Amino acid sequence: MSSESADLAALERFFEKLALLPKPEPLTPNLFSVAGPGQHENRLSNLMAFFMGGYPGAPHWLAKAILHALARKFDHDDLQQVDWEAITTEREVGSWNVESESTKRLDLVVSGNDFVLGIEHKVWASATNNPFYAYDKLLGSYAVTTYKCVLCPDDTREDVRIPAQNAGWPTLSYSEIVASAYELYGQDVAPSNQTKWQVFYQELLQHLASIAHPTEEKTMTKNELDFSLKHFNSLYEASQRLKQFEQELVAEGKSHIAAALQIATTDITTKKNPDIWGDDMRVWRFSPSGWGNNGDSQICLVYYPSSASEGDESIGFEVRVYLESQTSNDPWLKNIEQAFLDVTPVTKQPSCSWYRDGNDTHTWYEVKGRWLALSAWPHEYTKAGAMKALGDLAKWVNEHAFLPETQATTLA
């Protein structure tokens, strides 16, 4: 057996072992991480204010959790007489500052029957330039017991902790308020008949916890990490084979396009590496020299893991074209789009090396209508079929969009 054959056999055995690794459980999605405020400070403050009595009928659970966490931190026990249902919370409360001749605003002000709590919220921003003296003056104007804190994901951050500490403002971390919230959950949240808010409140607490511990998030299970450490040589070799394979794809793609357009491969430009779309789609973009001066008109080979290949392969392909115009809604693009739809069958036909599934969208516009995208599937769902479709589609586009006589006909 040759050395190369032995290496490939070893990789085959490695991939067999890799396939036996148990698949990790997917992370539970969080509403506020995926579709909510994320780590945007103002929107997250708005959400916190809601669960601190910021709106009529809204729960006060988070305000109570923050006050208990703050009181516990300094061994205070002044919260027994608080009427939690009377709490209100305001956002961006301002007071005029004479020295700076401007209004200074505090992120959150929580008012109760006999106290006021001022909160400066810092997600990732520094507290170095915060006017804490102005915040103190604002809170003093309420003439009741005053509490104050700087709320942040991690209270060990020096650019938050030191400026706040120098101004006499204690820091409170997300972890501390989440722990306090769960301690109070059984007596306040669970018995509540506001079931909708219970769900959203728990989502908020989980979201805050995820921001508080970003370094603790794992991308691999212990089994996966141990496996990777044990087989790092094989992983590295596989990564090199992938690079080799992708270079082969780009070289073969250039050859098919060059042959179809009757130009040299050096007249086709590509990037050094494929683009990555999403988690698993990779894209080689080819720009023939006759397709405009800036390379924005291009034909693409899209590839991704797939078990639907019609050959002994585990890769799928799509061919795509982007055509650029200098103006929006250019009739030139409209005519090419219609010609593409007319010539491209909606099912596989022997006469055409590409087709479009009638249930999918295969033409669309981008960049304010200046780019037209044309997309199709290879007639034969294999690498060979994709390369033929790539060359044939490049030739069709060249004839319909870039040859002088066809451009004149199209624009007429």
C-alpha positions as CSV (number, residue, x, y, z in Angstrom):
1,M,0.0,0.0,0.0
2,S,1.4,3.4,-0.9
3,S,2.0,6.1,1.7
4,E,-0.9,8.2,0.3
5,S,-3.3,5.2,0.4
6,A,-2.3,4.5,4.0
7,D,-2.9,8.1,5.0
8,L,-6.4,8.0,3.4
9,A,-7.2,4.7,5.1
10,A,-6.2,6.2,8.5
11,L,-8.4,9.2,7.8
12,E,-11.3,6.8,6.9
13,R,-10.8,5.1,10.3
14,F,-10.7,8.5,12.0
15,F,-14.0,9.6,10.4
16,E,-15.6,6.3,11.5
17,K,-14.6,7.0,15.1
18,L,-15.8,10.6,14.7
19,A,-19.2,9.4,13.5
20,L,-19.5,7.4,16.7
21,L,-19.3,10.4,19.0
22,P,-22.6,11.2,20.6
23,K,-24.2,14.3,19.2
24,P,-24.4,17.1,21.9
25,E,-27.8,18.4,22.9
26,P,-28.5,21.6,21.2
27,L,-28.5,24.7,23.4
28,T,-32.0,25.8,24.5
29,P,-32.7,29.0,22.6
30,N,-33.5,32.1,24.6
31,L,-36.2,34.5,23.4
32,F,-34.3,37.6,24.5
33,S,-30.9,36.4,23.3
34,V,-32.2,35.5,19.8
35,A,-35.0,38.0,19.1
36,G,-34.9,40.5,22.0
37,P,-32.5,43.1,23.3
38,G,-29.4,40.9,23.2
39,Q,-26.6,42.9,24.9
40,H,-28.0,46.3,23.8
41,E,-27.8,48.4,26.9
42,N,-30.8,50.7,26.3
43,R,-33.2,48.0,25.2
44,L,-32.1,45.7,28.0
45,S,-32.7,48.5,30.5
46,N,-36.2,49.0,29.0
47,L,-36.9,45.3,29.6
48,M,-35.6,45.4,33.1
49,A,-37.7,48.4,33.9
50,F,-40.8,46.5,32.8
51,F,-40.2,43.8,35.4
52,M,-39.5,46.5,38.0
53,G,-43.0,48.0,37.9
54,G,-42.2,50.3,34.9
55,Y,-45.7,50.0,33.5
56,P,-49.2,49.8,35.1
57,G,-50.0,46.1,35.7
58,A,-46.4,45.0,35.2
59,P,-44.8,42.8,37.9
60,H,-42.2,44.2,40.4
61,W,-40.2,41.0,40.8
62,L,-36.8,42.3,39.5
63,A,-36.9,45.4,41.6
64,K,-37.4,43.3,44.7
65,A,-34.6,40.9,43.6
66,I,-32.1,43.9,43.1
67,L,-33.0,45.5,46.4
68,H,-32.6,42.2,48.3
69,A,-29.3,41.5,46.6
70,L,-28.1,45.1,47.4
71,A,-29.3,44.9,51.0
72,R,-27.7,41.5,51.5
73,K,-24.4,42.8,50.2
74,F,-24.2,45.4,53.0
75,D,-26.1,43.5,55.7
76,H,-29.1,45.8,55.6
77,D,-32.5,44.6,56.6
78,D,-34.7,47.6,55.8
79,L,-37.0,45.9,53.3
80,Q,-39.6,44.4,55.6
81,Q,-41.9,47.4,55.4
82,V,-41.7,47.9,51.7
83,D,-45.0,47.9,49.8
84,W,-43.8,46.1,46.7
85,E,-47.0,46.7,44.8
86,A,-46.5,50.4,45.1
87,I,-43.1,50.4,43.4
88,T,-42.7,52.3,40.1
89,T,-39.6,52.6,37.9
90,E,-38.6,55.3,35.5
91,R,-36.1,55.3,32.6
92,E,-33.5,57.9,31.8
93,V,-34.5,60.2,34.7
94,G,-32.7,63.6,34.2
95,S,-31.8,66.6,36.2
96,W,-30.2,69.9,35.2
97,N,-26.5,70.2,36.0
98,V,-25.4,73.8,36.5
99,E,-21.7,73.1,36.2
100,S,-21.9,71.4,32.8
101,E,-25.1,73.3,31.7
102,S,-26.6,70.0,30.5
103,T,-29.1,67.4,31.7
104,K,-27.5,64.3,33.3
105,R,-29.7,61.1,33.0
106,L,-29.7,58.1,35.3
107,D,-30.6,54.8,33.6
108,L,-33.2,53.5,36.1
109,V,-34.9,55.1,39.1
110,V,-37.0,52.8,41.3
111,S,-39.3,54.6,43.7
112,G,-41.1,53.0,46.7
113,N,-43.2,54.2,49.6
114,D,-40.2,55.4,51.6
115,F,-37.1,54.9,49.4
116,V,-35.6,55.5,46.0
117,L,-33.1,53.3,44.2
118,G,-30.8,54.7,41.5
119,I,-29.3,52.3,39.0
120,E,-26.6,53.1,36.4
121,H,-26.6,50.1,34.0
122,K,-23.4,49.1,32.2
123,V,-23.4,46.1,29.9
124,W,-20.0,46.6,28.2
125,A,-19.4,50.4,28.4
126,S,-17.0,52.0,30.8
127,A,-18.2,54.0,33.8
128,T,-15.1,56.3,33.8
129,N,-17.0,59.3,32.4
130,N,-20.3,58.9,34.4
131,P,-21.3,62.0,36.4
132,F,-22.0,60.1,39.7
133,Y,-22.1,63.5,41.6
134,A,-25.1,64.5,39.4
135,Y,-26.8,61.2,40.1
136,D,-26.3,61.7,43.8
137,K,-27.9,65.1,43.6
138,L,-30.8,63.7,41.7
139,L,-31.5,61.0,44.2
140,G,-31.1,63.4,47.1
141,S,-34.0,65.5,45.8
142,Y,-36.4,62.6,46.6
143,A,-35.9,63.2,50.4
144,V,-36.3,59.5,51.3
145,T,-34.0,56.7,52.1
146,T,-31.6,56.4,49.2
147,Y,-30.1,53.2,47.6
148,K,-27.8,53.2,44.6
149,C,-25.8,50.8,42.5
150,V,-24.0,50.2,39.2
151,L,-25.5,47.1,37.6
152,C,-23.2,45.2,35.2
153,P,-22.6,41.6,34.0
154,D,-19.4,41.2,36.0
155,D,-18.6,43.4,38.9
156,T,-14.8,42.7,38.7
157,R,-14.4,44.8,35.6
158,E,-12.0,47.6,36.7
159,D,-13.3,50.2,34.2
160,V,-16.7,50.0,35.9
161,R,-15.8,49.0,39.5
162,I,-13.1,51.5,40.2
163,P,-14.9,54.7,39.0
164,A,-18.1,53.5,40.7
165,Q,-16.2,52.7,43.9
166,N,-14.4,56.1,43.9
167,A,-17.8,57.8,43.7
168,G,-19.3,55.7,46.5
169,W,-21.5,53.6,44.2
170,P,-21.5,49.9,44.9
171,T,-21.5,47.5,41.9
172,L,-24.0,44.7,41.6
173,S,-23.4,41.9,39.1
174,Y,-26.0,40.1,37.0
175,S,-25.1,36.8,38.8
176,E,-26.0,38.4,42.2
177,I,-29.4,39.6,41.1
178,V,-30.2,36.4,39.2
179,A,-29.3,34.4,42.4
180,S,-31.5,36.8,44.4
181,A,-34.4,36.5,41.9
182,Y,-34.4,32.7,42.1
183,E,-34.3,32.8,45.9
184,L,-37.5,34.9,45.8
185,Y,-39.0,33.0,42.9
186,G,-41.0,30.6,45.0
187,Q,-42.7,33.2,47.2
188,D,-43.3,35.9,44.6
189,V,-43.3,34.6,41.0
190,A,-44.5,31.0,41.3
191,P,-47.8,31.8,43.2
192,S,-48.6,34.7,40.8
193,N,-51.5,34.2,38.4
194,Q,-49.7,36.3,35.8
195,T,-48.5,33.2,33.9
196,K,-47.5,35.1,30.8
197,W,-45.0,37.3,32.8
198,Q,-43.7,34.2,34.6
199,V,-42.5,32.8,31.3
200,F,-40.9,36.0,30.1
201,Y,-39.3,36.7,33.5
202,Q,-37.6,33.4,33.5
203,E,-36.4,34.0,30.0
204,L,-35.0,37.4,31.2
205,L,-33.2,35.7,34.1
206,Q,-31.7,33.1,31.8
207,H,-30.6,35.8,29.4
208,L,-28.9,37.8,32.1
209,A,-27.1,34.7,33.3
210,S,-25.8,34.0,29.8
211,I,-24.4,37.5,29.5
212,A,-22.9,37.2,33.0
213,H,-20.9,34.1,32.2
214,P,-19.8,34.4,28.5
215,T,-16.4,32.7,29.2
216,E,-18.2,29.7,30.7
217,E,-20.0,28.8,27.5
218,K,-18.7,25.6,26.0
219,T,-18.5,24.9,22.3
220,M,-17.6,21.2,22.9
221,T,-18.6,18.5,25.3
222,K,-15.9,16.9,27.4
223,N,-16.0,13.8,25.2
224,E,-15.6,15.9,22.1
225,L,-12.7,17.8,23.6
226,D,-10.9,14.6,24.7
227,F,-11.4,13.1,21.3
228,S,-10.0,16.2,19.6
229,L,-7.0,16.3,21.8
230,K,-6.4,12.6,21.2
231,H,-6.8,12.8,17.4
232,F,-5.5,16.3,16.8
233,N,-3.0,15.0,14.1
234,S,-5.9,13.5,12.2
235,L,-8.0,16.6,12.6
236,Y,-5.2,18.7,11.3
237,E,-4.6,16.4,8.3
238,A,-8.4,16.5,7.6
239,S,-8.3,20.3,7.6
240,Q,-5.4,20.3,5.1
241,R,-7.3,17.9,2.9
242,L,-10.3,20.2,3.0
243,K,-8.1,23.2,1.9
244,Q,-6.7,21.0,-0.9
245,F,-10.2,20.0,-1.9
246,E,-11.5,23.6,-2.0
247,Q,-8.5,24.7,-4.1
248,E,-9.4,21.8,-6.5
249,L,-13.0,23.1,-6.7
250,V,-11.9,26.7,-7.5
251,A,-9.4,25.5,-10.1
252,E,-11.9,23.2,-11.8
253,G,-14.5,25.9,-11.6
254,K,-12.2,28.4,-13.3
255,S,-11.4,25.8,-16.0
256,H,-15.1,25.2,-16.8
257,I,-15.9,28.9,-16.9
258,A,-12.9,29.7,-19.0
259,A,-13.7,26.9,-21.5
260,A,-17.3,28.1,-21.8
261,L,-16.4,31.7,-22.3
262,Q,-13.3,30.9,-24.4
263,I,-11.0,33.0,-22.2
264,A,-7.9,32.2,-20.2
265,T,-8.3,31.1,-16.5
266,T,-6.1,34.1,-15.7
267,D,-8.9,36.3,-16.9
268,I,-11.1,35.1,-14.1
269,T,-10.6,36.5,-10.6
270,T,-11.5,34.9,-7.2
271,K,-10.7,35.5,-3.6
272,K,-8.0,33.5,-1.8
273,N,-10.5,31.8,0.3
274,P,-14.2,30.9,-0.1
275,D,-16.9,33.0,1.5
276,I,-18.7,31.3,4.4
277,W,-22.5,31.7,4.5
278,G,-24.2,30.6,7.8
279,D,-22.9,27.5,9.5
280,D,-22.2,25.2,6.6
281,M,-22.5,26.9,3.2
282,R,-19.2,27.9,1.4
283,V,-19.0,29.9,-1.8
284,W,-16.4,30.5,-4.5
285,R,-17.1,33.7,-6.4
286,F,-15.8,33.9,-10.0
287,S,-15.5,37.3,-11.8
288,P,-14.7,37.0,-15.6
289,S,-12.8,40.0,-16.9
290,G,-15.5,40.9,-19.4
291,W,-18.3,41.1,-16.8
292,G,-17.7,44.7,-15.7
293,N,-14.8,46.7,-14.3
294,N,-15.3,46.2,-10.6
295,G,-16.0,42.5,-10.4
296,D,-19.4,42.8,-8.8
297,S,-21.0,40.8,-11.6
298,Q,-20.0,37.2,-10.8
299,I,-21.0,33.6,-11.0
300,C,-20.8,31.5,-7.8
301,L,-20.3,27.9,-6.9
302,V,-22.1,27.2,-3.6
303,Y,-21.4,24.0,-1.8
304,Y,-22.4,22.4,1.6
305,P,-22.7,19.1,3.4
306,S,-25.5,17.0,1.9
307,S,-26.7,13.4,2.0
308,A,-28.8,13.9,-1.1
309,S,-26.0,13.6,-3.7
310,E,-26.8,11.4,-6.7
311,G,-23.3,10.0,-6.6
312,D,-21.0,8.5,-3.9
313,E,-20.6,12.0,-2.4
314,S,-21.7,13.8,0.7
315,I,-21.7,17.3,-0.7
316,G,-24.4,19.4,-2.4
317,F,-24.1,22.2,-4.9
318,E,-25.9,25.3,-6.2
319,V,-24.9,27.7,-9.0
320,R,-25.7,31.3,-8.6
321,V,-25.1,34.5,-10.6
322,Y,-25.0,38.1,-9.4
323,L,-25.4,40.9,-12.0
324,E,-24.8,44.5,-11.1
325,S,-26.3,47.6,-12.5
326,Q,-25.6,51.2,-11.6
327,T,-29.3,52.1,-11.3
328,S,-32.2,50.5,-9.4
329,N,-34.9,48.7,-11.4
330,D,-32.8,48.7,-14.5
331,P,-34.7,47.3,-17.5
332,W,-31.5,45.4,-18.5
333,L,-31.8,43.4,-15.3
334,K,-35.5,42.9,-15.7
335,N,-35.1,41.5,-19.2
336,I,-32.3,39.1,-18.1
337,E,-34.4,37.9,-15.2
338,Q,-37.3,37.1,-17.5
339,A,-35.0,35.4,-20.0
340,F,-33.6,33.2,-17.2
341,L,-37.0,32.2,-16.0
342,D,-38.1,31.4,-19.6
343,V,-35.0,29.2,-20.4
344,T,-34.7,27.5,-17.0
345,P,-37.0,24.4,-16.6
346,V,-38.8,23.9,-13.2
347,T,-37.9,20.2,-13.3
348,K,-34.9,18.3,-14.5
349,Q,-34.7,18.2,-18.3
350,P,-32.0,16.5,-20.4
351,S,-31.7,19.6,-22.6
352,C,-30.5,21.9,-19.7
353,S,-27.7,21.3,-17.2
354,W,-29.5,23.4,-14.6
355,Y,-33.0,23.7,-13.3
356,R,-35.1,25.5,-10.7
357,D,-37.5,23.9,-8.3
358,G,-40.9,25.4,-8.9
359,N,-41.5,25.7,-5.2
360,D,-38.4,27.8,-4.5
361,T,-37.5,31.4,-5.3
362,H,-34.7,31.5,-7.8
363,T,-34.5,35.2,-8.7
364,W,-34.4,38.2,-6.4
365,Y,-32.9,41.7,-6.1
366,E,-30.4,43.1,-3.6
367,V,-28.6,46.4,-2.9
368,K,-31.7,48.5,-3.4
369,G,-32.6,46.8,-6.7
370,R,-29.1,47.2,-8.3
371,W,-28.1,43.6,-8.0
372,L,-30.0,40.7,-9.7
373,A,-29.4,37.2,-8.3
374,L,-30.1,34.1,-10.4
375,S,-30.0,30.7,-8.7
376,A,-30.3,27.2,-10.0
377,W,-29.7,23.6,-9.1
378,P,-27.4,21.4,-11.2
379,H,-29.3,18.9,-13.3
380,E,-27.0,16.2,-12.0
381,Y,-26.6,16.7,-8.3
382,T,-22.9,15.8,-8.1
383,K,-19.6,17.7,-8.5
384,A,-19.4,16.8,-12.2
385,G,-23.0,18.0,-12.7
386,A,-22.3,21.2,-10.8
387,M,-19.2,22.0,-12.9
388,K,-21.1,21.5,-16.1
389,A,-24.0,23.7,-14.9
390,L,-21.4,26.4,-13.8
391,G,-19.8,26.5,-17.2
392,D,-23.1,26.4,-19.1
393,L,-24.7,29.1,-17.0
394,A,-21.7,31.3,-17.3
395,K,-21.9,31.0,-21.1
396,W,-25.6,31.8,-21.1
397,V,-25.1,34.9,-18.9
398,N,-22.2,36.1,-21.0
399,E,-24.3,35.8,-24.2
400,H,-27.4,37.4,-22.7
401,A,-25.8,40.1,-20.6
402,F,-22.3,41.0,-21.7
403,L,-21.9,40.5,-25.5
404,P,-22.3,43.9,-27.2
405,E,-24.9,42.8,-29.6
406,T,-27.1,41.1,-27.0
407,Q,-26.7,44.1,-24.7
408,A,-28.0,46.3,-27.4
409,T,-30.9,43.9,-28.1
410,T,-31.7,43.7,-24.4
411,L,-31.8,47.4,-23.9
412,A,-33.7,48.1,-27.1
